[in-house]
Structures are given as structure tokens and as C-alpha cells.
Amino acid sequence: MSSPVLVKISGKEYQISCPEEEKKGLIASAELLHNNMEDIRATGKIVGTDRIAVMAALNLAHDLITLRDEDGSDANGLNQKILLMKEKVSNFLDEERQLDL
């Protein structure tokens, strides 16, 4: 059954309905997008939320395509990239928790 999930991306709240088993993935995706958008905003080179969102989407799509196109026989390299992505998300979550305190 679907239930609403409230996520905050770049200062705006969005209520998104998703199955309970996908809730963690949705939240992690929203946080990854938020983090990517904030990194782009911090450069000061791109102005406007729409443009920042498009650049973040392009960056994430590029990362996904790069992972997909790389030789699948290099499982160690792929695992390292997954661990690095997980670490980035964890660091972001830790920063958010510290801000809440």
C-alpha cells in the first residue's frame, strides 16, 4: 500500500506517495538530489532553482550511465563506487542530523 512521504529538496517540501518498501530509497534519493543541488548552488555559476535541478539531474544521470557502461567484470571497482556513494549519502545525513540538534 502506498503512503505519503514528505521530502525536502533545496528548501522546498514535496509530498510523494510511494509503497512502504520503497520509502527508504525515496528518502535517500531526495537527499542525494538535495546534496547535489546544494553543491551546484555553492559554485555560484548557475542561478535559478530550475537550472540547478536540471544540472543536478544531468550529473546524476551521467554517474548512472558511467556505472552502467563500465566493464561489469570489475566488480571490485563497482563495489568501491557504490561504497563511495553510500559514504556521501551517510555524510550528508550526518550533517542534517547535526543541524537538527
NUTOR-434640 format. One record per residue (C-alpha): residue number from 1; residue in three letters; x, y, z. Coordinates in nm, 2 decimals, always signed. Last residue first. Layout:
NUM,ALA,X,Y,Z
...
END
This chain:
101,LEU,+2.02,+1.94,+1.71
100,ASP,+1.86,+1.95,+1.37
99,LEU,+2.17,+2.08,+1.20
98,GLN,+2.37,+1.78,+1.34
97,ARG,+2.12,+1.54,+1.19
96,GLU,+2.15,+1.71,+0.85
95,GLU,+2.52,+1.68,+0.86
94,ASP,+2.50,+1.31,+0.95
93,LEU,+2.26,+1.25,+0.66
92,PHE,+2.50,+1.42,+0.42
91,ASN,+2.79,+1.21,+0.55
90,SER,+2.58,+0.89,+0.50
89,VAL,+2.48,+0.99,+0.15
88,LYS,+2.85,+1.05,+0.06
87,GLU,+2.95,+0.73,+0.22
86,LYS,+2.69,+0.53,+0.03
85,MET,+2.82,+0.69,-0.30
84,LEU,+3.17,+0.59,-0.20
83,LEU,+3.06,+0.24,-0.11
82,ILE,+2.89,+0.21,-0.45
81,LYS,+3.20,+0.33,-0.63
80,GLN,+3.42,+0.08,-0.44
79,ASN,+3.17,-0.20,-0.52
78,LEU,+3.19,-0.11,-0.89
77,GLY,+3.57,-0.11,-0.88
76,ASN,+3.58,-0.45,-0.71
75,ALA,+3.32,-0.60,-0.95
74,ASP,+3.54,-0.51,-1.25
73,SER,+3.39,-0.77,-1.48
72,GLY,+3.09,-0.54,-1.54
71,ASP,+3.30,-0.32,-1.77
70,GLU,+3.18,+0.03,-1.73
69,ASP,+2.87,+0.14,-1.92
68,ARG,+2.62,+0.11,-1.64
67,LEU,+2.84,+0.30,-1.39
66,THR,+2.90,+0.58,-1.64
65,ILE,+2.53,+0.59,-1.73
64,LEU,+2.44,+0.63,-1.36
63,ASP,+2.70,+0.90,-1.30
62,HIS,+2.58,+1.09,-1.61
61,ALA,+2.22,+1.06,-1.49
60,LEU,+2.32,+1.20,-1.16
59,ASN,+2.51,+1.49,-1.32
58,LEU,+2.22,+1.56,-1.56
57,ALA,+1.97,+1.56,-1.28
56,ALA,+2.18,+1.80,-1.08
55,MET,+2.22,+2.03,-1.38
54,VAL,+1.84,+2.02,-1.44
53,ALA,+1.77,+2.10,-1.07
52,ILE,+2.02,+2.39,-1.08
51,ARG,+1.85,+2.53,-1.38
50,ASP,+1.51,+2.51,-1.23
49,THR,+1.63,+2.65,-0.89
48,GLY,+1.78,+2.96,-1.05
47,VAL,+2.14,+3.07,-1.09
46,ILE,+2.43,+2.86,-1.21
45,LYS,+2.80,+2.96,-1.15
44,GLY,+2.77,+3.03,-0.78
43,THR,+2.96,+2.71,-0.70
42,ALA,+2.75,+2.67,-0.39
41,ARG,+2.44,+2.62,-0.59
40,ILE,+2.59,+2.32,-0.77
39,ASP,+2.69,+2.16,-0.43
38,GLU,+2.34,+2.24,-0.30
37,MET,+2.18,+2.07,-0.60
36,ASN,+2.39,+1.76,-0.55
35,ASN,+2.30,+1.74,-0.18
34,HIS,+1.93,+1.79,-0.25
33,LEU,+1.94,+1.52,-0.52
32,LEU,+2.12,+1.27,-0.28
31,GLU,+1.87,+1.36,+0.00
30,ALA,+1.57,+1.30,-0.24
29,SER,+1.72,+0.97,-0.35
28,ALA,+1.78,+0.86,+0.01
27,ILE,+1.42,+0.95,+0.10
26,LEU,+1.29,+0.76,-0.20
25,GLY,+1.50,+0.46,-0.12
24,LYS,+1.39,+0.45,+0.24
23,LYS,+1.03,+0.47,+0.14
22,GLU,+1.04,+0.19,-0.13
21,GLU,+0.91,-0.09,+0.10
20,GLU,+0.63,+0.14,+0.22
19,PRO,+0.50,+0.19,-0.14
18,CYS,+0.52,+0.55,-0.26
17,SER,+0.32,+0.88,-0.25
16,ILE,+0.52,+1.19,-0.27
15,GLN,+0.48,+1.51,-0.06
14,TYR,+0.73,+1.77,-0.16
13,GLU,+0.89,+2.03,+0.07
12,LYS,+1.11,+2.31,-0.07
11,GLY,+1.44,+2.43,+0.07
10,SER,+1.66,+2.26,-0.18
9,ILE,+1.48,+1.93,-0.16
8,LYS,+1.27,+1.84,+0.14
7,VAL,+1.09,+1.51,+0.15
6,LEU,+0.74,+1.42,+0.29
5,VAL,+0.63,+1.07,+0.23
4,PRO,+0.27,+0.98,+0.15
3,SER,+0.16,+0.62,+0.18
2,SER,+0.12,+0.35,-0.08
1,MET,+0.00,+0.00,+0.00
END
